[in-house]
Amino acid sequence: MAMGRFEMREQVTANAGVYTTSTSPHREPIRVGVVGLSASGGWAATAHVPALAELDGYELRALSASSAESARAAGEKYAVPLAYGSVEELARSEEVDLVVVTVKVPHHLELIRPALEAGKMVFSEWPLGADLAQAEELADLAHRRGVLTAVGLQARSAPPLRYLRDLVAEGYVGRVLSRHKKPENVRYFKPFPEAIAELTSLIALGDARR
């Protein structure tokens, strides 16, 4: 599934003192509803909320969480106008154009399906489904509904990971038999020089232990 390219057209509008750049054909910012945004943090809070704040043409309009109470707490913390206790409510909202699913993979099918059935565009964290059958089911549903979709594969373009790939390809670490990645050790969304310095120090530590 791939997100179609929108024609960009700047239209600066004032909305509660916030100026945004809209994206045609909507003319107004694309209104985003995030599934899994929690007041206690998590990937949506760490990555998606800051990204949406920096992107022209998008507005974080709604969220849904595991309960109405947790949704209200997240809405208050991140100043999101609409908070829903279920993805079904979020998907039915006329205030949402794009549904972003940021929860763990075992729940993707049950959370992405209602959004697609409601005819909403969907951006899902990868992988799309827990297995091939789930991924094919969701891809087929999106195709039948004619809905634009995308799967987040941002790490494939992250400079530190591309650097690590080059080191492996060049044979720097020898023949790779297995790997184990600990997210708290390699944070590939850090500024490039800082991330490379951290990655290099980890590689040096591995060399010292051999």
VEXKOLBA-937983 format. One line per 3 residues: number of its first residue (from 1); their letters; for each residue x, y, z of C-alpha. Coordinates in Angstrom, 2 decimals. Each point is the difference from the previous one (the first is absolute). Example, Ala and Ser with C-alpha at 12.3 -4.5 7.8 and 13.67 -1.06 7.14 Angstrom:
REM VEXKOLBA-937983
1	AS	12.30 -4.50 7.80; 1.37 3.44 -0.66;
//
This chain:
REM VEXKOLBA-937983
1	MAM	0.00 0.00 0.00; 1.39 3.40 -0.89; -1.11 3.52 0.80;
4	GRF	-0.86 2.00 -3.11; 1.78 3.28 -0.67; -2.03 3.10 0.66;
7	EMR	0.48 3.13 -2.05; 1.42 2.60 2.36; -1.54 3.44 0.05;
10	EQV	0.70 2.49 2.74; -2.96 1.64 1.62; 0.91 1.62 3.28;
13	TAN	-2.96 0.13 2.36; -0.36 1.13 3.59; -1.62 -2.49 2.36;
16	AGV	-0.01 0.91 3.66; 3.22 1.92 -0.58; 1.74 -2.95 -1.72;
19	YTT	1.02 0.43 -3.63; 0.15 -3.07 -2.19; 0.69 -0.81 -3.63;
22	STS	-2.82 -1.98 -1.55; 0.27 -2.79 -2.54; -2.27 -0.18 -3.01;
25	PHR	-2.49 -1.46 -0.81; -1.18 0.63 3.57; 0.89 3.72 0.01;
28	EPI	-0.13 -0.32 3.80; 2.54 -1.97 2.07; -0.43 -3.77 0.05;
31	RVG	-1.59 -0.79 3.35; 1.81 -2.85 1.75; -1.34 -2.42 2.60;
34	VVG	2.63 -2.00 1.90; -0.82 -3.44 1.37; 2.06 -0.83 3.09;
37	LSA	1.07 3.45 1.21; 0.46 -0.30 3.77; 0.55 2.56 2.73;
40	SGG	2.69 -2.28 1.42; 2.12 0.25 -3.16; 0.83 -2.60 -2.61;
43	WAA	0.87 0.03 -3.69; -2.89 2.23 -1.06; 1.02 2.65 2.53;
46	TAH	3.71 -0.32 -0.76; -0.10 -0.06 -3.79; -3.39 0.82 -1.50;
49	VPA	-1.08 2.99 2.08; 3.27 1.94 -0.57; 0.00 -0.93 -3.70;
52	LAE	-3.57 1.21 -0.51; 0.85 3.25 1.78; 2.76 0.64 -2.56;
55	LDG	-1.82 -1.16 -3.15; -1.80 2.54 -2.15; -3.47 -0.99 -1.12;
58	YEL	-0.88 -2.30 2.91; -1.94 0.61 3.20; -0.11 -2.35 3.00;
61	RAL	-3.75 0.08 0.47; -0.96 -3.15 1.92; 1.24 -3.03 1.88;
64	SAS	-1.31 -3.28 1.32; 1.27 -2.09 2.88; -0.89 -3.21 1.82;
67	SAE	-2.71 1.77 2.04; -1.88 3.28 0.04; 1.81 0.99 3.20;
70	SAR	3.49 -0.56 -1.42; -1.03 1.76 -3.21; -1.11 3.06 1.97;
73	AAG	3.29 0.06 1.90; 2.00 -0.15 -3.23; -2.17 2.64 -1.61;
76	EKY	0.63 2.38 2.88; 3.73 -0.65 0.05; 0.58 0.48 -3.72;
79	AVP	-2.75 2.59 -0.60; -1.86 -2.24 -2.46; -3.59 1.27 -0.48;
82	LAY	-1.76 -3.36 -0.45; 0.62 -3.07 2.18; -1.75 -3.32 -0.59;
85	GSV	-0.08 -3.20 2.03; -0.02 -2.25 -3.09; 1.42 -0.03 -3.51;
88	EEL	-3.52 -0.50 -1.37; -1.08 3.38 1.38; 3.11 1.67 -1.37;
91	ARS	-0.47 -1.60 -3.42; -3.61 1.18 -0.21; 0.92 3.59 0.85;
94	EEV	-0.53 2.50 -2.80; 2.83 2.00 1.57; 2.61 -2.62 -0.96;
97	DLV	1.47 -0.47 -3.49; 3.02 -2.19 0.81; 0.27 -2.70 2.69;
100	VVT	3.50 -0.72 1.34; 0.41 -3.35 1.78; 2.95 -0.07 2.42;
103	VKV	-0.75 -2.99 2.24; 1.73 -3.38 0.18; -0.33 -2.35 -2.97;
106	PHH	-2.33 -2.62 1.59; -2.74 2.67 0.07; 0.46 1.39 -3.52;
109	LEL	-2.70 -2.08 -1.67; -2.74 0.91 2.48; 0.94 3.70 -0.08;
112	IRP	0.79 0.56 -3.67; -3.05 -1.85 -1.34; -2.62 2.42 1.46;
115	ALE	1.87 2.99 -1.43; 0.13 -1.53 -3.47; -3.63 -1.06 0.16;
118	AGK	-0.89 3.60 0.88; 1.79 1.13 -3.15; 2.80 1.79 1.84;
121	MVF	3.60 0.28 -1.18; 2.33 -2.00 2.25; 3.64 0.29 0.99;
124	SEW	1.07 -3.09 1.94; 3.22 -0.74 1.80; 1.74 -3.02 -1.45;
127	PLG	-0.47 -2.82 -0.48; -3.53 0.32 -1.30; -1.30 -3.22 1.54;
130	ADL	1.09 -2.68 2.44; 0.45 -2.37 -2.93; -0.33 -0.14 -3.78;
133	AQA	-3.69 -0.92 0.12; -0.86 3.08 2.07; 2.08 2.27 -2.21;
136	EEL	-1.66 -1.34 -3.15; -3.45 0.40 1.55; 0.63 3.64 0.86;
139	ADL	1.63 0.78 -3.33; -2.94 -1.57 -1.83; -2.50 1.95 2.10;
142	AHR	1.80 3.28 -0.72; 0.00 -0.82 -3.72; -3.72 -0.83 -0.02;
145	RGV	-0.84 3.19 1.90; 2.26 2.10 -2.22; 1.79 1.42 3.03;
148	LTA	3.47 1.56 -0.03; 2.30 -1.70 2.50; 3.63 -0.21 1.11;
151	VGL	2.16 -2.13 2.28; 2.69 1.74 2.06; 3.44 -1.17 -1.12;
154	QAR	1.89 3.12 1.08; 2.87 -1.98 1.53; 1.04 -1.20 -3.46;
157	SAP	1.08 3.56 -0.80; 1.46 0.89 3.40; 3.65 1.05 -0.56;
160	PLR	1.43 -1.97 2.98; -1.64 -3.23 -1.14; 1.14 0.53 -3.58;
163	YLR	3.51 0.53 1.36; -0.24 -3.24 1.96; -1.23 -1.79 -3.13;
166	DLV	3.08 1.27 -1.88; 2.30 -1.28 2.76; -1.56 -3.45 -0.22;
169	AEG	0.14 -0.01 -3.81; 3.68 0.98 0.09; 0.80 -2.88 2.34;
172	YVG	1.07 2.26 2.86; -1.75 -2.16 2.60; 0.78 -3.28 -1.72;
175	RVL	-2.62 -2.55 -0.94; -3.28 0.83 1.77; -1.62 -3.13 1.43;
178	SRH	-2.67 1.64 2.17; -1.00 3.37 1.33; -1.83 1.51 2.95;
181	KKP	-1.12 3.61 0.07; -0.73 1.82 3.24; -1.88 3.26 -0.79;
184	ENV	1.35 1.70 3.10; 3.55 -0.46 -1.31; -0.35 1.21 -3.59;
187	RYF	-2.37 2.93 -0.33; -0.01 0.64 -3.72; -2.13 3.12 0.24;
190	KPF	2.70 1.92 1.83; 1.86 2.72 -1.93; 2.27 -1.72 -2.52;
193	PEA	3.42 0.87 1.55; -1.15 -1.03 3.48; -1.54 -3.25 -1.24;
196	IAE	3.08 -0.91 -2.04; 2.27 0.69 2.98; -2.15 -2.25 2.19;
199	LTS	-0.11 -2.75 -2.61; 3.76 0.18 -0.53; 0.62 -0.30 3.74;
202	LIA	-2.20 -3.10 0.15; 1.92 -1.57 -2.88; 3.31 0.84 1.72;
205	LGD	-1.29 -1.60 3.19; -0.83 -3.13 -1.97; 3.52 -0.01 -1.48;
208	ARR	1.52 0.26 3.49; -1.99 -3.01 1.19; 1.14 -2.28 -2.82;
//
